[in-house]
Amino acid sequence: MDKKSILLVEDNPDDELFALDAFKKNKVANRVIVARDGQEAVDYLFDPGNELPAIILLDLKIPKINGLEVLKRVRANKRTKLVPVIILTSSTNDADLRASYGLGGNSYIVKSLNLDIFTKEIGVLADYWLEVNEPPPSDIV
């Protein structure tokens, strides 16, 4: 059975490379699709020709449509409302944390500046959301 993809919504090229490298180091076999702004993420997610990802890793401070608005749209859409959304951000702002959970985010992770720690965090995140967590049945609406 094919593993479902991961949608990484990240506008910073360095953070994108760090995340992709962390997946590789943790032997995550899932395909990673990268959207570099909120509009790309929304376009990908709402295209009925695209398979929904297993998880969405969403940065908050992204161009065109910010991360909170992307999250709001994901949760408001019948097709995407149950896809796990993990906020992966550099923001330690309490208002961002509260808004993320208030809009239905499943997890909030502040990116570590230490690459070894960041790699471990990505490994834990991948293990839990892709291996341990049991996703909701597709017929729940």
ABEGO torsion letter per residue (X at the ends): XBBBBBBBBBABAAAAAAAAAAAAAAGBABBBBBBABAAAAAAAAABAABBBBABBBBBABBBGBBAAAAAAAAAABAAAAABBBBBBBABABAAAAAAAAAAGBABBBBBBABAAAAAAAAAAAAAAAAAABBBBBAABX
